[in-house]
Amino acid sequence: MRRRRRAADRAAPPAPALLLTMLMAAVLVTACGSRLPESDFTRGPSAQAPTAAPGRPLKVGIITSATSPVGAAAFTGPRDGARAYFARLNASGGLAGRPVQAVTCDDGGSGVGNNACVRRLVEQEKVVALVATTALDYAGAPRVSAAGVPDIGGQPIGAAYDTYPGLYGIYGSSAPRDGEPGWGGRLYGGTEVYRYFKRARGARTAAVVSYNQASSASYARLVTRGLEAEGYDVTGEQVDFALPNFRAVAADMRARGTDLVFDALDTHGNARLCEAMDAAGVKVTAKVTNVQNWTASVREDYKGAPGCRNALWATGSSRNYDATDATDATDGAAAAEVRGFRAGMGRYARTAPLSQWALEGWAAAMWFTDAATSCSGSVTRSCVRRFMERGTPYTARGLLLPVSYERLAEPPTSRRTCLSVARWRDGAGGGAGRWVTEGGDMIHNCFTVPLLAYRP
């Protein structure tokens, strides 16, 4: 059964347990943490701990929902990238002669498990920082903040990085971070993805495909709002969660001459939608996916839909992990950093697939290393936080778009923002397939766009 719908009157992001594939499609986040009782904070922060004698390992923690309801390996990319970076760092002598010991913890994708990981790493292991956190339910976030432990380069799957001080998500934040998400419980997301395809690709029509499930439908409404704000003619395509009729959706897309396809589906649903599009002969300007699906496994994931596979585009805020060659004078050094990432993964994380999330985990570990280096040998939590709060945008040597943290009293109504864009091509990479950068260097692919409010 299929229902067609137009724009809805409100938008709310989905429950991530169902819809991992479209997380961060427009750098928007969902709330999935819970707050702890005040009694949990009676010990107060331990911002000066820990420190260690020269030569002793410096401990950092990596919390990952490595096993979770959404399946194995859904969240492990940032962890793998961070561990590979630290392994390379240690092979070259560590931090001023001190090896970095990355202590990992799998929270199982639950709030209870996350709190257990936080207690273990913060109170027992006494890590100096958390790095590349990738948690389905970051329930322990308030405990991390209250303990004064900097959390560096985490993935904003929930609203924690726009809620608590001392937590520094990989994409930055302008929110007050005073214990309430965003501004008065509202977060804001831009329309840069939709602006890009309108200006660079001439797109004018879009389809947004979702399940008849509450969180899927609400996310689709949010995407629809953004598309309509950019002047698109938008059609909502909704399918039954248990028995989705993707062939009917594909037929409707073909009849309408749809330019772009966005979705609020899981990976399996995406693959089936693509197969239906190929079977119906649907040719679109772009089937738009997000940073989590920006991986080397595309050929296998979409093996039954080569036409749709070659229409896959991904957008994000970090440099394409396949961009190993300089295309102009501005990104030569950054291309060398990408090559360093790939070499490090090949040597220290051979079984882990290359992905954009792994590159962002590598960048998060680099960020911590730069912060710790600023401490001149006495690495403490407070010293690391001072580096993070210094007000200078961070780029991980060109791997990230400039990341900053502000505390704006009022939410901005618009922003100048840049975008990293890539397209999958089977024939690239000597026929092996790869993501090809589109739109030029990401630091110049920029737009001033409106910001739309939503409640996490």
C-alpha positions in Angstrom: 0.0 0.0 0.0 1.3 3.5 -0.9 0.1 6.9 0.2 1.2 10.1 -1.5 1.5 13.2 0.7 2.6 16.8 0.3 4.4 18.9 2.9 3.4 18.5 6.5 2.9 21.1 9.1 5.7 20.2 11.4 9.0 18.3 11.5 10.8 16.1 14.0 13.7 13.8 13.3 13.3 10.0 13.6 14.1 7.5 16.3 17.6 6.4 15.3 17.1 2.8 16.2 15.0 2.4 13.0 16.5 5.0 10.6 20.2 5.0 10.8 20.7 5.5 7.1 19.5 9.1 6.9 21.2 10.4 10.1 22.9 13.7 9.5 21.5 13.9 6.0 21.3 17.7 6.5 23.6 17.7 9.6 20.5 17.5 11.8 20.4 15.5 15.0 18.0 13.6 17.1 17.5 13.4 20.8 18.1 10.0 22.3 19.9 10.6 25.6 18.3 10.7 29.1 19.2 12.9 32.1 20.5 11.5 35.3 19.3 12.4 38.8 21.1 15.2 40.6 22.5 12.7 43.1 24.7 11.3 40.4 26.6 14.6 40.2 27.4 15.0 43.9 31.1 14.1 43.5 31.6 17.2 41.2 34.0 17.5 38.2 37.5 16.2 38.3 38.8 18.4 35.5 42.5 18.2 36.6 42.6 14.4 36.6 44.3 12.5 35.2 47.9 13.1 34.6 50.8 10.6 34.5 54.6 10.5 34.7 56.5 10.8 31.4 56.5 7.6 29.5 53.3 6.3 31.1 50.4 5.6 28.7 47.9 8.4 28.3 44.4 6.9 28.3 41.6 8.0 26.1 38.2 6.4 25.8 36.2 5.4 22.8 32.5 4.6 23.3 30.8 2.8 20.3 27.5 1.1 19.9 29.4 -1.7 18.2 26.6 -4.2 18.9 23.1 -2.6 18.7 19.6 -3.2 17.5 20.5 -1.7 14.1 23.2 -4.4 13.5 26.9 -5.0 13.7 29.3 -2.5 12.2 26.7 0.3 11.9 28.6 2.5 14.2 32.2 1.2 14.2 33.7 3.5 11.5 34.7 6.4 13.8 36.2 4.0 16.3 38.3 2.2 13.6 39.6 5.5 12.3 40.5 6.8 15.7 42.3 3.6 16.7 44.2 3.6 13.5 45.4 7.2 14.1 46.5 6.4 17.6 48.3 3.3 16.4 50.2 5.4 13.8 51.0 8.0 16.4 52.4 5.4 18.8 54.5 3.9 16.1 56.1 7.3 15.6 56.9 7.8 19.3 53.5 8.8 20.8 52.8 12.1 22.5 56.1 13.5 23.7 57.3 10.0 24.4 54.0 8.8 25.9 51.9 6.2 24.1 48.2 6.9 23.8 46.2 3.9 25.1 42.7 3.9 23.4 40.4 2.1 25.8 37.2 1.0 23.9 33.8 0.2 25.3 30.8 -1.2 23.5 27.6 0.1 25.0 25.3 -2.3 23.1 23.2 0.6 21.7 21.3 1.1 25.0 21.2 3.8 27.6 22.0 1.4 30.4 25.1 0.2 28.5 26.1 3.7 27.7 26.0 4.7 31.3 28.1 1.7 32.2 30.7 2.6 29.6 30.9 6.1 30.9 31.3 5.0 34.5 34.0 2.5 33.5 36.0 4.9 31.4 35.6 8.1 33.4 35.7 6.7 37.0 37.7 3.5 36.7 40.0 3.9 33.7 40.2 7.7 34.4 40.6 8.6 30.8 41.8 12.1 30.0 39.2 12.5 27.3 36.6 10.6 25.2 37.3 10.6 21.4 35.0 9.7 18.4 32.0 8.8 20.5 29.4 7.0 18.3 26.5 6.1 20.6 22.9 5.2 19.6 21.7 6.4 23.0 24.2 8.7 24.7 22.5 8.5 28.1 25.8 9.1 30.0 26.4 12.5 28.3 25.4 14.5 31.4 27.8 12.4 33.6 30.6 13.1 31.1 29.9 16.8 31.2 29.7 17.0 35.0 33.0 15.1 35.4 34.8 17.7 33.2 35.8 15.1 30.7 36.2 16.5 27.2 34.4 14.5 24.5 36.1 15.3 21.2 34.8 14.7 17.7 31.8 12.6 18.6 29.0 11.9 16.1 25.9 13.9 16.8 23.4 11.0 16.6 21.5 12.6 19.5 21.1 16.1 20.8 23.9 15.7 23.5 26.5 17.8 21.6 24.0 20.7 21.5 23.0 20.3 25.1 26.0 19.8 27.5 29.2 21.9 28.0 32.4 20.1 27.4 31.1 17.9 24.6 32.5 18.8 21.2 30.8 17.1 18.3 32.6 16.6 15.0 30.5 19.4 13.3 30.6 22.1 16.0 27.8 23.9 17.7 26.5 27.5 18.3 23.9 26.5 21.0 24.2 27.7 24.6 24.7 24.1 25.8 23.3 24.9 29.2 21.6 21.5 29.8 18.7 22.0 27.4 18.9 21.1 23.7 19.6 24.1 21.4 17.6 27.2 22.2 14.5 26.6 24.3 14.5 23.0 23.2 14.7 23.8 19.5 17.5 22.9 17.2 18.2 24.4 13.7 19.3 22.9 10.4 20.2 24.5 7.1 19.1 23.9 3.6 22.5 23.8 2.0 22.1 20.3 0.5 18.9 21.2 -1.3 20.5 24.6 -2.4 23.5 22.7 -3.9 21.4 20.4 -6.1 19.2 23.3 -7.3 22.1 25.5 -8.3 24.8 23.0 -9.4 22.5 20.3 -11.0 19.5 22.3 -12.0 17.1 20.1 -9.9 13.5 21.4 -9.5 11.5 18.4 -8.4 12.1 15.9 -5.6 10.5 12.8 -4.1 10.9 12.0 -0.4 10.3 8.3 0.4 9.3 7.1 3.9 7.6 4.3 5.7 4.2 4.6 7.3 6.0 4.6 10.7 6.0 7.7 13.0 9.7 8.5 13.1 10.2 7.8 9.4 7.3 10.0 8.5 8.4 12.8 10.8 11.9 12.9 9.3 10.4 12.9 5.8 8.4 16.0 6.8 11.6 17.7 7.9 13.3 17.0 4.6 10.2 18.2 2.7 10.2 21.4 4.7 13.8 22.1 3.6 13.2 21.2 0.0 10.1 23.5 -0.2 12.0 26.3 1.4 14.4 26.1 -1.5 11.5 26.2 -4.0 11.3 22.5 -5.0 8.1 20.8 -6.2 8.0 18.0 -3.6 6.1 14.7 -3.7 5.9 12.5 -0.6 6.0 8.8 -1.3 5.0 6.6 1.7 5.1 2.8 1.8 3.9 0.2 4.2 6.7 -0.7 6.6 5.9 -4.4 6.6 5.0 -4.8 2.9 6.5 -1.8 1.0 5.4 -1.4 -2.7 8.5 0.2 -4.1 7.5 -0.6 -7.6 4.6 1.7 -7.3 6.8 4.5 -5.9 9.3 4.0 -8.8 6.4 4.1 -11.4 5.2 7.4 -9.9 8.7 8.9 -10.0 9.0 8.0 -13.6 5.7 9.5 -14.5 6.6 12.7 -12.7 10.1 13.0 -14.1 11.6 13.3 -10.6 15.0 15.0 -10.4 16.1 14.1 -6.8 15.2 11.3 -4.4 15.6 11.6 -0.6 14.5 8.9 1.8 13.7 8.0 5.4 14.4 4.3 5.0 16.8 1.8 6.3 19.7 0.3 4.3 17.6 -2.7 3.1 14.8 -0.4 2.1 17.1 1.8 0.2 18.5 -1.1 -1.8 15.0 -2.4 -2.6 14.0 1.1 -3.7 17.0 1.3 -6.0 16.2 -2.1 -7.5 12.6 -0.9 -8.2 13.9 2.3 -9.8 16.2 0.3 -12.1 13.4 -2.1 -13.0 11.1 0.8 -13.9 13.8 2.6 -15.9 13.8 5.6 -13.5 16.7 7.9 -14.2 17.2 10.7 -11.7 19.7 13.5 -11.3 20.7 12.1 -7.9 19.7 9.6 -5.3 20.9 11.5 -2.3 22.4 9.7 0.7 24.4 10.9 3.7 27.8 10.6 5.4 27.0 7.3 7.2 26.5 5.6 3.8 29.5 7.2 2.2 31.5 3.9 2.3 33.5 1.6 0.1 30.8 -1.1 0.3 28.4 0.6 -2.1 29.0 -1.8 -4.9 28.0 -4.7 -2.7 25.2 -2.9 -0.9 23.5 -2.0 -4.2 24.7 -4.9 -6.3 21.2 -5.5 -7.7 20.8 -1.9 -8.9 23.7 -0.7 -11.0 21.8 2.3 -12.5 20.6 3.7 -9.2 24.0 2.9 -7.7 25.7 5.2 -10.2 23.2 7.9 -9.3 24.2 7.9 -5.6 25.4 11.2 -4.2 26.6 11.8 -0.7 27.0 15.1 1.1 28.8 16.0 4.4 31.2 18.2 6.2 34.5 16.3 5.7 36.8 15.8 2.8 36.0 12.8 0.5 38.1 9.8 1.7 38.6 8.9 -2.0 40.1 12.4 -2.8 43.7 11.4 -2.8 44.9 13.7 -5.7 45.1 17.5 -5.6 42.9 19.1 -8.1 44.1 22.7 -7.5 46.5 24.6 -5.2 44.0 24.9 -2.4 43.7 21.2 -1.5 47.1 19.7 -2.2 48.0 19.4 1.5 44.6 18.1 2.4 44.9 15.4 -0.3 48.1 14.3 1.4 46.2 14.0 4.7 43.7 11.8 2.9 46.5 9.6 1.7 47.9 9.4 5.2 44.5 8.3 6.5 44.2 5.6 3.9 47.7 4.4 4.5 47.1 4.3 8.2 43.9 2.3 7.8 45.6 -0.1 5.5 48.3 -0.7 8.0 46.6 -0.6 11.4 42.9 -1.4 10.5 43.2 -3.8 7.6 39.8 -5.5 8.3 37.9 -2.3 8.6 36.3 -0.9 5.4 37.2 2.6 4.3 34.4 5.1 4.9 33.7 8.7 5.6 32.9 8.0 9.2 36.3 6.3 9.6 37.9 9.4 8.2 36.0 11.6 10.7 37.1 9.2 13.5 40.7 9.7 12.3 40.2 13.5 12.4 38.8 13.3 15.9 41.9 11.5 17.2 44.1 14.1 15.5 42.0 16.8 17.2 42.7 15.2 20.6 46.4 14.9 19.8 46.7 18.5 18.9 44.8 19.5 22.1 47.1 17.3 24.2 50.2 18.6 22.5 49.2 22.1 23.6 49.5 21.0 27.2 53.3 21.0 27.1 53.7 17.6 28.8 51.2 17.9 31.6 48.0 16.6 29.9 44.9 17.2 32.0 41.3 17.3 31.2 41.1 21.0 31.9 44.1 21.7 29.6 42.5 19.8 26.8 39.2 21.7 27.3 41.0 25.0 27.1 42.3 24.1 23.7 38.8 23.1 22.6 37.4 26.4 23.9 40.0 28.6 22.4 37.7 30.0 19.7 39.8 29.0 16.7 38.0 26.9 14.1 39.6 23.5 13.6 40.0 21.7 10.3 42.1 18.6 11.1 44.6 19.8 8.4 41.9 20.1 5.8 40.0 16.9 6.5 37.1 18.9 8.1 35.3 22.0 7.1 36.2 24.6 9.8 34.6 23.5 13.1 33.9 26.0 15.9 32.0 26.3 19.1 30.0 29.3 20.1 27.4 30.0 22.7 24.9 32.3 20.9 22.2 33.7 23.1 19.7 33.7 20.2 19.5 31.2 17.4 20.7 32.4 14.0 18.2 32.7 11.2 20.7 32.0 8.4 24.3 30.9 8.0 27.1 30.7 5.5 27.9 27.1 5.2 30.1 24.9 3.0 29.4 21.4 1.7 31.4 18.4 0.7 29.8 16.5 -2.2 30.7 13.2 -3.9 29.2 10.9 -6.4 29.7 7.1 -6.7 31.0 6.0 -10.1 31.5 2.3 -11.0 34.1 3.1 -13.7 36.3 5.2 -11.4 39.3 3.9 -9.5 40.5 1.7 -12.4 37.1 0.1 -12.6 36.9 -0.8 -8.9 34.5 2.0 -8.3 35.0 5.1 -6.0 33.5 8.3 -4.8 34.3 11.2 -7.1 34.3 14.7 -5.6 31.8 17.0 -7.1 31.3 20.8 -6.8 35.0 21.6 -6.5 37.0 21.9 -3.3 34.6 21.8 -0.3 36.0 25.0 1.2 34.7 26.9 -1.8 31.4 25.0 -2.3 29.4 27.4 0.0 26.0 28.9 0.3 24.1 31.3 2.6 21.0 29.4 3.6 18.0 29.8 6.0 17.9 27.8 9.2 14.8 25.8 10.0 13.8 25.1 13.6 12.7 21.6 14.9 12.3 19.9 18.2 14.6 16.9 18.9 
